[in-house]
Amino acid sequence: MFPSIPLGRRVPADGRRAIRSILAAAASLGREERPELYRHVQPHGQATARLARSFAAALGCFGAGAAPLDELELGAHLHDFGKYLIAPSLLLKPGPLTAEERAAISLHPIYGARLLAGLPGVNDAILRVVLHHHERWDGAGYPEGLQGVRIPLAARLVSVVDVYTSLRARRSYKPSLTKREAAAEMRRMAGRELDPNLTWDFLKFVAGDQ
């Protein structure tokens, strides 16, 4: 059983500025102290955040104000923050993972949410993205096994974009996929791992070279 993350915090007026300062500090630390992990976490977070915000804005599913998009963008940028507590030798392992290794890596959403929950500028919306971006549409994800629309919308959207940017990226354990190959893989995942409606909308969105 995974421990729950206490929610109920509001973002202060200057919260987005504060969290961007935290991001800059975390990026600097990772680059200097754990460069291989920095190259895995930070650029991926940036790419996912930019694409998630653009996609959400195109959908118009978060209203007309900027604040929900800011929260979505920050949650997407921070979604893998907990991986800084995972050993690089495990996270970047070139071969297949054992069941124990997969279980250890699956803790990173909880690590990230717990690290961020005490920081100024991190509200419930941001924490839910970090905590739930590995839930699956069919309920077989983690950490809470949420299913379907019980998964927060922002987390479902970031999950779709996260899969796409991961498939398109070259990693130590896999080559990068072309846009066509990534789209084919995501179509297979729709309705199982991923929200099917968001997946189809996203594939239409990226097909236009947005």
BELDAJO-V840954 format. One record per helix or strand of 2 or more residues. SS is the DSSP state (hx for helix, st for strand). FROM is the first residue (numbers start at 1). TO is the last residue. If there is no record, write none. Layout:
ss:SS from:FROM to:TO
ss:SS from:FROM to:TO
This chain:
ss:hx from:15 to:33
ss:hx from:35 to:59
ss:hx from:67 to:78
ss:hx from:81 to:85
ss:hx from:88 to:91
ss:hx from:99 to:105
ss:hx from:108 to:117
ss:hx from:124 to:132
ss:hx from:148 to:150
ss:hx from:153 to:168
ss:hx from:179 to:189
ss:hx from:196 to:207
